[in-house]
Amino acid sequence: MTPLNPARLKQEMSNELDHILQFWINNVIDRQHGGFFGRIDSDMTVHLDAPKGLVLNARILWTFARAYRHEPKLAYLNMADRALDYLEKYFRDSEFPGYFWMVDNTGNPLQTKKQIYGQAFYLYALSEYILATGRNDLLSLAEELFEIIEKSFDPIHGGYMEAYARDWSEEGDLRLGEHDQNDKKSMNTLLHILEAYTNYYKVSKSLKLVQQFRRLIIDTIERVIDMDKGHFRLFFDEDWTPKSSLISYGHDIEGSWLLMEAAEALGDPALIERSKQAALRMAEAVLEEGVDSDGAIMWEGDANRVLDTDKHWWGQAEAVVGFINAWQLTGEERYWKAATNCWLFIREHIIDKHNGEWFWKTDKSGKPSLAESKVNEWKCPYHNSRACFEIIERLHAY
């Protein structure tokens, strides 16, 4: 087997990027009702009546806007335009600020709550679209999305609340999904607001954005990360009291590089240094505790042991980037080895060589779960395509 030097890794991930993008162009467009199919099974069965999620559509917008910035092909722009048009036509609430969480297969509102995670992903995607196309006429829409997210800001304790009802009154179910805790604040939402603000900062540097962006970076370092253990705290009360002791290895390694990216975008040397220390602490903890002998990232644990040894597609994608980030920050070969070993696991067990795209997850032995969807409101082209974009860009000199 050819050793995975930087040039080889970059080439393999570049090839895989083409496969991922083509899969979504070829298989996911809903030509009857508009937008994209809401669910496709691992055997490529299309569920024509499946609902369509805000996150899926925003992530498709981000993916193909980023693809168009990477390589300005009309097919990529057409996919991004389709996603943007669908979001504005069907997800936008005409009565109250914000975007619905879910619509049915024909575009009628299905879940009308204002999940801040979803609003943040749309801002992340729209900012990417502006970067890719130069469509500065959309800056006012991006500013509107920013202000929608800011409606959830906690002026007393800092951070952002999880969700509201359609009219921005109190919402009883704050969860992103059925497996989440029903708490006021979560690492997951805060992380992806940080991600959105990082991208938005590239197209707008309003005084309010700078202030809130800086505060969110500091809150992430001081409140969300447990620096002693090197892991994210996952759920919180309003006053930042932790509500969970679980560890999400995938989020830790993803957050390590997203935090570094945010601090570098803001450009404050002191925050860059603090973020570097936090990023490396988390990368080290994941490498020591969450990586299996085959190189894959396992799903979940606690302070004592790994509790769930399944290997989810998105965690593997984020691990390649997170460990490459740690390698670039330190030059330590162990991080390069961790990144390439994880890619080898992806190549062997996660990529669906028959139908295309990636399996949702495998078990500990590397056997893929065929019961999970290939496409749904969470299974999107964002994590895996982004890993490819990041590695191509980070290893551009090779």
MIRO-706467 format. One record per residue (C-alpha): residue number from 0; x, y, z. Coordinates in nm, 2 decimals, decimal comma. Each point is the difference from the previous one (the first is absolute). Layout:
BEGIN
{resi NUM px X py Y pz Z};
...
END
This chain:
BEGIN
{resi 0 px 0,00 py 0,00 pz 0,00};
{resi 1 px 0,13 py 0,35 pz -0,09};
{resi 2 px 0,09 py 0,19 pz 0,32};
{resi 3 px -0,24 py 0,28 pz 0,07};
{resi 4 px 0,22 py 0,30 pz -0,03};
{resi 5 px -0,17 py 0,35 pz -0,02};
{resi 6 px -0,02 py -0,01 pz -0,38};
{resi 7 px -0,16 py -0,34 pz 0,00};
{resi 8 px -0,25 py 0,09 pz 0,27};
{resi 9 px -0,09 py 0,32 pz -0,18};
{resi 10 px -0,05 py -0,18 pz -0,33};
{resi 11 px -0,21 py -0,28 pz 0,15};
{resi 12 px -0,23 py 0,25 pz 0,17};
{resi 13 px -0,02 py 0,21 pz -0,31};
{resi 14 px -0,12 py -0,30 pz -0,19};
{resi 15 px -0,25 py -0,09 pz 0,27};
{resi 16 px -0,13 py 0,36 pz 0,00};
{resi 17 px -0,10 py -0,04 pz -0,37};
{resi 18 px -0,18 py -0,32 pz 0,08};
{resi 19 px -0,20 py 0,16 pz 0,29};
{resi 20 px -0,11 py 0,30 pz -0,20};
{resi 21 px -0,10 py -0,21 pz -0,30};
{resi 22 px -0,21 py -0,23 pz 0,22};
{resi 23 px -0,21 py 0,29 pz 0,13};
{resi 24 px -0,04 py 0,15 pz -0,35};
{resi 25 px -0,10 py -0,33 pz -0,15};
{resi 26 px -0,23 py -0,14 pz 0,27};
{resi 27 px -0,15 py 0,25 pz 0,24};
{resi 28 px -0,18 py 0,26 pz -0,22};
{resi 29 px -0,38 py -0,01 pz 0,05};
{resi 30 px -0,13 py 0,11 pz -0,35};
{resi 31 px -0,36 py -0,04 pz 0,09};
{resi 32 px -0,04 py 0,21 pz 0,31};
{resi 33 px 0,32 py 0,20 pz 0,00};
{resi 34 px 0,31 py 0,00 pz 0,21};
{resi 35 px 0,14 py -0,33 pz 0,10};
{resi 36 px -0,13 py -0,34 pz 0,12};
{resi 37 px -0,03 py -0,02 pz 0,38};
{resi 38 px 0,10 py -0,36 pz 0,03};
{resi 39 px 0,19 py -0,26 pz -0,20};
{resi 40 px 0,08 py -0,34 pz 0,16};
{resi 41 px 0,34 py -0,17 pz -0,02};
{resi 42 px -0,13 py -0,22 pz -0,28};
{resi 43 px -0,10 py 0,32 pz -0,19};
{resi 44 px -0,37 py -0,03 pz 0,06};
{resi 45 px -0,14 py 0,35 pz -0,03};
{resi 46 px -0,28 py 0,10 pz 0,24};
{resi 47 px -0,20 py 0,24 pz -0,21};
{resi 48 px -0,22 py 0,10 pz 0,30};
{resi 49 px 0,28 py 0,06 pz 0,25};
{resi 50 px 0,01 py 0,34 pz 0,17};
{resi 51 px 0,28 py 0,25 pz -0,08};
{resi 52 px 0,22 py 0,15 pz 0,27};
{resi 53 px 0,14 py 0,35 pz 0,03};
{resi 54 px 0,34 py -0,15 pz 0,09};
{resi 55 px 0,02 py -0,22 pz -0,31};
{resi 56 px -0,09 py 0,28 pz -0,23};
{resi 57 px 0,24 py 0,25 pz 0,16};
{resi 58 px 0,28 py -0,26 pz -0,01};
{resi 59 px -0,06 py -0,06 pz -0,37};
{resi 60 px 0,01 py 0,37 pz -0,06};
{resi 61 px 0,33 py 0,02 pz 0,19};
{resi 62 px 0,15 py -0,30 pz -0,17};
{resi 63 px -0,06 py 0,12 pz -0,35};
{resi 64 px 0,08 py 0,36 pz 0,06};
{resi 65 px 0,33 py -0,12 pz 0,14};
{resi 66 px 0,04 py -0,23 pz -0,30};
{resi 67 px -0,06 py 0,29 pz -0,23};
{resi 68 px 0,26 py 0,21 pz 0,18};
{resi 69 px 0,24 py -0,30 pz -0,03};
{resi 70 px -0,07 py -0,06 pz -0,37};
{resi 71 px -0,25 py 0,23 pz -0,18};
{resi 72 px -0,21 py -0,27 pz -0,18};
{resi 73 px -0,35 py 0,10 pz -0,10};
{resi 74 px -0,14 py -0,33 pz 0,14};
{resi 75 px 0,12 py 0,10 pz 0,34};
{resi 76 px -0,15 py 0,35 pz -0,02};
{resi 77 px -0,33 py -0,15 pz -0,12};
{resi 78 px -0,02 py -0,22 pz 0,31};
{resi 79 px 0,08 py 0,29 pz 0,23};
{resi 80 px -0,26 py 0,22 pz -0,18};
{resi 81 px -0,26 py -0,28 pz 0,04};
{resi 82 px 0,07 py -0,03 pz 0,37};
{resi 83 px -0,02 py 0,37 pz 0,05};
{resi 84 px -0,32 py 0,04 pz -0,19};
{resi 85 px -0,16 py -0,28 pz 0,19};
{resi 86 px 0,10 py 0,13 pz 0,34};
{resi 87 px -0,14 py 0,34 pz -0,08};
{resi 88 px -0,32 py -0,13 pz -0,16};
{resi 89 px -0,10 py -0,27 pz 0,24};
{resi 90 px 0,20 py 0,03 pz 0,33};
{resi 91 px -0,03 py 0,38 pz 0,05};
{resi 92 px -0,28 py 0,09 pz 0,24};
{resi 93 px -0,21 py 0,27 pz -0,15};
{resi 94 px -0,16 py 0,09 pz 0,34};
{resi 95 px 0,28 py 0,00 pz 0,25};
{resi 96 px 0,38 py 0,03 pz -0,03};
{resi 97 px 0,20 py -0,31 pz -0,08};
{resi 98 px -0,02 py -0,33 pz -0,19};
{resi 99 px -0,20 py -0,31 pz 0,07};
{resi 100 px 0,17 py -0,31 pz 0,13};
{resi 101 px -0,18 py -0,24 pz -0,23};
{resi 102 px -0,24 py 0,01 pz -0,30};
{resi 103 px -0,18 py -0,29 pz -0,16};
{resi 104 px 0,09 py -0,15 pz -0,33};
{resi 105 px -0,20 py 0,27 pz -0,19};
{resi 106 px 0,14 py 0,29 pz 0,20};
{resi 107 px -0,28 py 0,06 pz 0,26};
{resi 108 px 0,11 py 0,09 pz 0,35};
{resi 109 px 0,03 py -0,32 pz 0,22};
{resi 110 px 0,21 py 0,11 pz 0,30};
{resi 111 px -0,02 py 0,37 pz 0,04};
{resi 112 px 0,22 py 0,06 pz 0,30};
{resi 113 px 0,30 py 0,23 pz -0,03};
{resi 114 px 0,30 py -0,23 pz 0,08};
{resi 115 px 0,30 py 0,23 pz 0,03};
{resi 116 px 0,23 py -0,28 pz -0,13};
{resi 117 px -0,19 py 0,01 pz -0,33};
{resi 118 px 0,00 py 0,38 pz -0,03};
{resi 119 px 0,38 py -0,01 pz 0,06};
{resi 120 px 0,05 py -0,26 pz -0,28};
{resi 121 px -0,18 py 0,22 pz -0,24};
{resi 122 px 0,22 py 0,29 pz 0,09};
{resi 123 px 0,31 py -0,22 pz -0,04};
{resi 124 px -0,12 py -0,11 pz -0,34};
{resi 125 px -0,12 py 0,34 pz -0,12};
{resi 126 px 0,34 py 0,16 pz 0,09};
{resi 127 px 0,17 py -0,27 pz -0,20};
{resi 128 px -0,23 py 0,07 pz -0,30};
{resi 129 px 0,09 py 0,37 pz 0,02};
{resi 130 px 0,37 py -0,09 pz 0,01};
{resi 131 px -0,04 py -0,23 pz -0,30};
{resi 132 px -0,21 py 0,23 pz -0,22};
{resi 133 px 0,07 py 0,35 pz 0,11};
{resi 134 px -0,37 py 0,05 pz 0,04};
{resi 135 px 0,03 py 0,30 pz 0,24};
{resi 136 px -0,37 py 0,07 pz -0,05};
{resi 137 px -0,06 py -0,29 pz 0,24};
{resi 138 px 0,19 py 0,17 pz 0,29};
{resi 139 px -0,32 py 0,14 pz 0,13};
{resi 140 px -0,15 py -0,35 pz 0,02};
{resi 141 px 0,31 py -0,12 pz 0,18};
{resi 142 px -0,03 py 0,30 pz 0,24};
{resi 143 px -0,37 py -0,10 pz 0,06};
{resi 144 px 0,11 py -0,36 pz 0,08};
{resi 145 px 0,27 py 0,13 pz 0,24};
{resi 146 px -0,27 py 0,21 pz 0,18};
{resi 147 px -0,23 py -0,30 pz 0,02};
{resi 148 px 0,27 py -0,21 pz 0,17};
{resi 149 px 0,07 py 0,30 pz 0,23};
{resi 150 px -0,36 py -0,02 pz 0,12};
{resi 151 px 0,11 py -0,31 pz 0,19};
{resi 152 px 0,30 py 0,16 pz 0,17};
{resi 153 px 0,00 py -0,01 pz 0,38};
{resi 154 px 0,09 py 0,35 pz 0,11};
{resi 155 px 0,04 py -0,11 pz 0,37};
{resi 156 px 0,22 py -0,30 pz -0,03};
{resi 157 px 0,12 py 0,00 pz -0,36};
{resi 158 px -0,05 py -0,28 pz -0,25};
{resi 159 px -0,30 py -0,07 pz -0,20};
{resi 160 px -0,33 py -0,18 pz 0,08};
{resi 161 px -0,10 py -0,31 pz -0,20};
{resi 162 px -0,34 py 0,06 pz -0,15};
{resi 163 px -0,33 py 0,20 pz 0,00};
{resi 164 px -0,35 py -0,06 pz -0,12};
{resi 165 px -0,09 py 0,14 pz -0,34};
{resi 166 px -0,10 py 0,34 pz 0,14};
{resi 167 px 0,32 py 0,01 pz 0,22};
{resi 168 px -0,19 py -0,08 pz 0,32};
{resi 169 px 0,12 py -0,27 pz 0,23};
{resi 170 px 0,05 py -0,35 pz -0,16};
{resi 171 px -0,04 py -0,31 pz 0,21};
{resi 172 px 0,21 py -0,23 pz -0,22};
{resi 173 px 0,34 py 0,15 pz -0,05};
{resi 174 px 0,17 py -0,31 pz -0,13};
{resi 175 px 0,16 py -0,04 pz -0,34};
{resi 176 px -0,10 py -0,36 pz -0,01};
{resi 177 px -0,16 py -0,27 pz 0,22};
{resi 178 px 0,34 py -0,12 pz 0,14};
{resi 179 px 0,09 py 0,35 pz 0,14};
{resi 180 px -0,07 py 0,14 pz 0,34};
{resi 181 px -0,26 py 0,27 pz 0,03};
{resi 182 px 0,22 py 0,27 pz 0,15};
{resi 183 px 0,02 py 0,38 pz -0,05};
{resi 184 px 0,35 py 0,00 pz -0,16};
{resi 185 px 0,21 py -0,25 pz -0,18};
{resi 186 px 0,36 py -0,03 pz -0,13};
{resi 187 px -0,14 py -0,11 pz -0,33};
{resi 188 px -0,20 py 0,32 pz -0,07};
{resi 189 px 0,28 py 0,22 pz 0,14};
{resi 190 px 0,26 py -0,17 pz -0,22};
{resi 191 px -0,20 py 0,05 pz -0,31};
{resi 192 px -0,08 py 0,36 pz 0,08};
{resi 193 px 0,38 py 0,05 pz 0,03};
{resi 194 px 0,05 py -0,17 pz -0,33};
{resi 195 px -0,27 py 0,23 pz -0,16};
{resi 196 px 0,15 py 0,31 pz 0,15};
{resi 197 px 0,34 py -0,09 pz -0,13};
{resi 198 px -0,13 py -0,02 pz -0,35};
{resi 199 px -0,22 py 0,30 pz 0,03};
{resi 200 px 0,30 py 0,20 pz 0,13};
{resi 201 px 0,17 py -0,06 pz -0,34};
{resi 202 px -0,28 py 0,21 pz -0,17};
{resi 203 px -0,10 py 0,24 pz 0,28};
{resi 204 px 0,19 py 0,16 pz 0,29};
{resi 205 px -0,27 py 0,20 pz 0,17};
{resi 206 px 0,08 py 0,12 pz 0,35};
{resi 207 px -0,28 py -0,22 pz 0,15};
{resi 208 px 0,13 py -0,31 pz -0,18};
{resi 209 px 0,36 py 0,06 pz 0,11};
{resi 210 px -0,12 py 0,04 pz 0,36};
{resi 211 px -0,22 py -0,31 pz 0,00};
{resi 212 px 0,26 py -0,21 pz -0,19};
{resi 213 px 0,27 py 0,08 pz 0,25};
{resi 214 px -0,23 py -0,08 pz 0,29};
{resi 215 px -0,10 py -0,33 pz -0,15};
{resi 216 px 0,36 py -0,11 pz -0,04};
{resi 217 px 0,07 py 0,09 pz 0,36};
{resi 218 px -0,31 py -0,18 pz 0,12};
{resi 219 px 0,10 py -0,30 pz -0,19};
{resi 220 px 0,35 py -0,01 pz 0,16};
{resi 221 px -0,12 py 0,09 pz 0,35};
{resi 222 px -0,34 py -0,16 pz 0,02};
{resi 223 px -0,04 py -0,28 pz -0,25};
{resi 224 px 0,34 py -0,16 pz 0,01};
{resi 225 px 0,11 py -0,18 pz 0,31};
{resi 226 px 0,37 py 0,07 pz -0,04};
{resi 227 px 0,10 py -0,24 pz 0,28};
{resi 228 px -0,15 py -0,30 pz -0,18};
{resi 229 px 0,03 py 0,13 pz -0,36};
{resi 230 px -0,36 py -0,04 pz -0,10};
{resi 231 px -0,31 py 0,20 pz -0,07};
{resi 232 px -0,27 py 0,02 pz 0,26};
{resi 233 px -0,32 py -0,08 pz -0,20};
{resi 234 px -0,30 py 0,15 pz 0,17};
{resi 235 px -0,06 py 0,29 pz 0,24};
{resi 236 px -0,26 py 0,19 pz 0,20};
{resi 237 px -0,03 py 0,37 pz -0,08};
{resi 238 px 0,27 py 0,08 pz 0,26};
{resi 239 px 0,25 py -0,24 pz -0,17};
{resi 240 px -0,05 py -0,28 pz 0,26};
{resi 241 px 0,10 py -0,32 pz -0,18};
{resi 242 px -0,28 py -0,25 pz -0,04};
{resi 243 px 0,18 py -0,30 pz -0,16};
{resi 244 px 0,32 py -0,19 pz 0,07};
{resi 245 px 0,01 py -0,17 pz -0,34};
{resi 246 px 0,29 py 0,05 pz -0,25};
{resi 247 px -0,06 py 0,03 pz -0,38};
{resi 248 px 0,33 py -0,07 pz -0,16};
{resi 249 px -0,11 py 0,11 pz -0,34};
{resi 250 px -0,11 py 0,34 pz 0,13};
{resi 251 px 0,32 py 0,04 pz 0,19};
{resi 252 px 0,22 py -0,05 pz -0,30};
{resi 253 px -0,23 py 0,21 pz -0,22};
{resi 254 px -0,01 py 0,28 pz 0,25};
{resi 255 px 0,38 py 0,00 pz 0,04};
{resi 256 px 0,06 py 0,12 pz -0,35};
{resi 257 px -0,32 py 0,22 pz -0,03};
{resi 258 px 0,11 py 0,19 pz 0,31};
{resi 259 px 0,34 py 0,05 pz -0,14};
{resi 260 px -0,15 py 0,12 pz -0,33};
{resi 261 px -0,22 py 0,25 pz 0,18};
{resi 262 px 0,28 py 0,15 pz 0,20};
{resi 263 px 0,22 py 0,03 pz -0,31};
{resi 264 px -0,28 py 0,17 pz -0,19};
{resi 265 px -0,05 py 0,25 pz 0,28};
{resi 266 px 0,37 py 0,06 pz 0,01};
{resi 267 px 0,06 py 0,07 pz 0,37};
{resi 268 px 0,34 py -0,14 pz 0,09};
{resi 269 px -0,09 py -0,07 pz 0,36};
{resi 270 px -0,32 py -0,19 pz -0,10};
{resi 271 px 0,19 py -0,19 pz -0,27};
{resi 272 px 0,25 py -0,12 pz 0,27};
{resi 273 px -0,28 py -0,10 pz 0,24};
{resi 274 px -0,19 py -0,18 pz -0,28};
{resi 275 px 0,32 py -0,18 pz -0,11};
{resi 276 px 0,05 py -0,14 pz 0,35};
{resi 277 px -0,37 py -0,10 pz 0,02};
{resi 278 px 0,01 py -0,16 pz -0,34};
{resi 279 px 0,31 py -0,20 pz 0,07};
{resi 280 px -0,14 py -0,11 pz 0,34};
{resi 281 px -0,31 py -0,14 pz -0,16};
{resi 282 px 0,18 py -0,16 pz -0,29};
{resi 283 px 0,23 py -0,17 pz 0,25};
{resi 284 px -0,29 py -0,13 pz 0,21};
{resi 285 px -0,18 py -0,14 pz -0,30};
{resi 286 px 0,31 py -0,17 pz -0,12};
{resi 287 px 0,07 py -0,16 pz 0,34};
{resi 288 px -0,36 py -0,09 pz 0,08};
{resi 289 px -0,22 py -0,02 pz -0,30};
{resi 290 px 0,20 py -0,15 pz -0,29};
{resi 291 px -0,03 py -0,38 pz -0,05};
{resi 292 px 0,29 py -0,22 pz -0,11};
{resi 293 px -0,12 py 0,02 pz -0,36};
{resi 294 px 0,03 py 0,38 pz -0,01};
{resi 295 px -0,37 py 0,08 pz 0,02};
{resi 296 px -0,16 py 0,24 pz 0,25};
{resi 297 px -0,26 py -0,16 pz 0,22};
{resi 298 px -0,33 py 0,15 pz 0,09};
{resi 299 px -0,04 py 0,08 pz 0,37};
{resi 300 px 0,15 py -0,05 pz 0,34};
{resi 301 px 0,04 py 0,14 pz 0,35};
{resi 302 px 0,29 py 0,08 pz 0,23};
{resi 303 px 0,06 py -0,37 pz 0,06};
{resi 304 px -0,04 py -0,18 pz -0,33};
{resi 305 px -0,15 py -0,01 pz -0,36};
{resi 306 px -0,37 py -0,07 pz 0,03};
{resi 307 px -0,09 py -0,03 pz -0,37};
{resi 308 px 0,26 py -0,15 pz -0,25};
{resi 309 px -0,20 py 0,07 pz -0,31};
{resi 310 px 0,19 py 0,21 pz -0,27};
{resi 311 px -0,22 py 0,27 pz -0,15};
{resi 312 px 0,08 py 0,15 pz -0,34};
{resi 313 px 0,02 py 0,36 pz 0,11};
{resi 314 px 0,23 py -0,07 pz 0,29};
{resi 315 px 0,25 py -0,16 pz -0,23};
{resi 316 px -0,01 py 0,30 pz -0,24};
{resi 317 px 0,06 py 0,24 pz 0,28};
{resi 318 px 0,28 py -0,21 pz 0,15};
{resi 319 px 0,20 py 0,03 pz -0,32};
{resi 320 px -0,02 py 0,38 pz 0,01};
{resi 321 px 0,04 py 0,03 pz 0,37};
{resi 322 px 0,32 py -0,22 pz 0,01};
{resi 323 px 0,14 py 0,17 pz -0,30};
{resi 324 px -0,06 py 0,33 pz 0,18};
{resi 325 px 0,19 py -0,12 pz 0,30};
{resi 326 px 0,28 py -0,13 pz -0,22};
{resi 327 px 0,03 py 0,34 pz -0,16};
{resi 328 px 0,00 py 0,18 pz 0,34};
{resi 329 px 0,27 py -0,23 pz 0,15};
{resi 330 px 0,18 py -0,20 pz -0,27};
{resi 331 px -0,05 py -0,31 pz 0,21};
{resi 332 px -0,01 py -0,31 pz -0,22};
{resi 333 px -0,25 py -0,18 pz 0,23};
{resi 334 px -0,27 py 0,24 pz -0,12};
{resi 335 px 0,08 py -0,05 pz -0,37};
{resi 336 px -0,01 py -0,38 pz 0,06};
{resi 337 px -0,34 py 0,04 pz 0,18};
{resi 338 px -0,14 py 0,20 pz -0,29};
{resi 339 px 0,12 py -0,24 pz -0,27};
{resi 340 px -0,11 py -0,31 pz 0,20};
{resi 341 px -0,34 py 0,14 pz 0,03};
{resi 342 px -0,01 py 0,07 pz -0,38};
{resi 343 px 0,10 py -0,35 pz -0,07};
{resi 344 px -0,29 py -0,12 pz 0,22};
{resi 345 px -0,24 py 0,23 pz -0,20};
{resi 346 px 0,14 py -0,13 pz -0,32};
{resi 347 px -0,04 py -0,36 pz 0,09};
{resi 348 px -0,33 py 0,00 pz 0,21};
{resi 349 px -0,19 py 0,32 pz -0,02};
{resi 350 px -0,01 py 0,08 pz -0,37};
{resi 351 px -0,27 py -0,19 pz -0,18};
{resi 352 px 0,19 py -0,14 pz -0,30};
{resi 353 px -0,32 py -0,13 pz -0,16};
{resi 354 px -0,26 py 0,27 pz 0,03};
{resi 355 px 0,22 py 0,30 pz 0,07};
{resi 356 px 0,02 py 0,25 pz 0,29};
{resi 357 px 0,08 py -0,12 pz 0,36};
{resi 358 px -0,17 py -0,25 pz 0,23};
{resi 359 px -0,15 py 0,16 pz 0,31};
{resi 360 px 0,21 py -0,21 pz 0,24};
{resi 361 px 0,17 py -0,33 pz 0,06};
{resi 362 px 0,02 py -0,22 pz 0,30};
{resi 363 px 0,32 py -0,05 pz 0,19};
{resi 364 px 0,12 py -0,25 pz -0,25};
{resi 365 px -0,05 py 0,23 pz -0,30};
{resi 366 px -0,32 py -0,16 pz -0,13};
{resi 367 px -0,23 py 0,27 pz -0,14};
{resi 368 px -0,36 py 0,05 pz 0,13};
{resi 369 px -0,23 py -0,04 pz -0,29};
{resi 370 px -0,31 py 0,09 pz 0,20};
{resi 371 px 0,11 py 0,37 pz 0,01};
{resi 372 px -0,09 py 0,25 pz -0,27};
{resi 373 px 0,24 py 0,11 pz -0,27};
{resi 374 px -0,19 py 0,34 pz -0,01};
{resi 375 px -0,23 py 0,15 pz 0,27};
{resi 376 px -0,03 py 0,32 pz 0,20};
{resi 377 px 0,33 py -0,07 pz 0,16};
{resi 378 px 0,19 py -0,21 pz -0,26};
{resi 379 px 0,13 py 0,27 pz -0,23};
{resi 380 px 0,31 py 0,07 pz -0,21};
{resi 381 px 0,14 py 0,25 pz 0,24};
{resi 382 px 0,24 py -0,19 pz 0,23};
{resi 383 px 0,16 py -0,22 pz -0,26};
{resi 384 px 0,03 py 0,27 pz -0,28};
{resi 385 px 0,13 py 0,25 pz 0,25};
{resi 386 px 0,27 py -0,24 pz 0,12};
{resi 387 px 0,11 py -0,03 pz -0,37};
{resi 388 px -0,01 py 0,38 pz -0,05};
{resi 389 px 0,20 py 0,05 pz 0,32};
{resi 390 px 0,27 py -0,26 pz -0,08};
{resi 391 px 0,04 py 0,12 pz -0,36};
{resi 392 px 0,04 py 0,36 pz 0,12};
{resi 393 px 0,22 py -0,08 pz 0,30};
{resi 394 px 0,24 py -0,22 pz -0,21};
{resi 395 px 0,00 py 0,23 pz -0,30};
{resi 396 px 0,38 py 0,02 pz 0,00};
{resi 397 px 0,04 py -0,37 pz -0,05};
END
